[in-house]
Amino acid sequence: MVDVAIVLDPTFGERLTSLVALAPIWIVGSDINRATYERLWRSHKHTGHGEKDAITGFGVKDENNRIKGLLDILPDVEIHHGRAENNELVFPSGFVLKVIGVPLSADITKALQGYGFTSFVEEPDGFQATKIKTPERS
């Protein structure tokens, strides 16, 4: 199960229609994507970022610099989808992040490890990162 999907492909457009059933979506606000998510907003009303069909559009300075777009939006995604631990909001243990539109790289892996992600699976359109559940200590 995917907890959040981040789409960095500025031409993702109508493919968003099938993705909304998977998880809450954060998508780069290109003209093509915006037309689709604004239409979906009207037909898929939601009250919060955490709902399965929630779509959040976000701006980037350079749509072609997808790695920077991902690294810049991660803190906001963590704030909205994190849980309080030690007086801060963090991605909870077991959290699965799906990223579309950018391949997994050493820089991305290192950055996500800083958020506690430890498992990475490459996919044809991007990758998934998982913050592996750690066993409770007694």
Residue pairs with C-beta under 8 A, 6 or more apart in sequence:
1 23
1 96
2 22
2 23
2 96
2 97
2 98
2 128
3 23
3 24
3 81
3 95
3 96
3 97
4 23
4 24
4 25
4 26
4 77
4 81
4 95
4 97
4 98
5 19
5 22
5 23
5 24
5 25
5 26
5 97
5 98
5 99
5 100
6 25
6 26
6 27
6 70
6 73
6 77
6 97
6 98
6 99
6 100
7 16
7 19
7 25
7 26
7 27
7 28
7 33
7 100
7 101
8 28
8 66
8 69
8 70
8 99
8 100
8 101
8 102
8 126
9 28
9 66
9 100
9 101
9 125
10 28
10 30
10 32
10 33
10 63
10 101
11 30
11 32
11 33
12 27
12 28
12 32
12 33
12 36
12 100
12 101
13 32
13 33
13 35
13 36
14 36
16 25
16 27
16 33
16 36
16 37
16 40
16 55
17 36
17 40
19 25
19 100
20 40
20 44
20 52
20 53
20 55
21 52
21 53
22 52
22 98
23 52
23 98
24 49
24 50
24 51
24 52
24 53
24 54
24 55
24 56
24 81
25 37
25 54
25 55
25 56
26 56
26 57
26 58
26 73
26 76
26 77
27 33
27 37
27 55
27 56
27 57
27 58
28 57
28 58
28 59
28 60
28 63
28 69
28 101
29 37
29 57
29 58
29 59
29 60
30 63
33 57
34 57
37 55
37 57
40 53
40 55
41 55
44 53
44 55
46 53
46 54
46 55
48 54
49 56
49 80
49 81
50 80
50 81
56 80
58 73
58 76
60 68
60 69
60 72
60 73
61 68
62 68
62 69
63 69
66 101
66 102
67 102
67 105
67 107
67 108
69 102
70 99
70 102
70 108
71 107
71 108
71 111
74 111
74 112
74 115
77 97
78 89
78 90
78 91
78 115
79 89
81 91
81 95
82 89
82 90
82 91
82 92
83 89
83 90
83 92
85 92
90 115
90 116
91 97
91 115
91 116
91 117
91 131
92 131
93 116
93 131
93 132
93 133
93 134
94 130
94 131
94 132
94 133
95 117
95 130
95 131
96 128
96 129
96 130
96 131
97 112
97 117
97 128
97 129
97 130
98 123
98 126
98 127
98 128
99 108
99 126
99 127
99 128
99 129
100 125
100 126
101 125
101 126
102 108
102 126
103 122
103 126
103 127
104 120
104 122
104 126
104 127
108 127
109 120
112 120
112 129
115 131
116 131
117 129
117 130
117 131
118 130
118 131
118 132
119 129
119 130
119 132
120 127
120 128
120 129
120 130
121 127
121 128
121 130
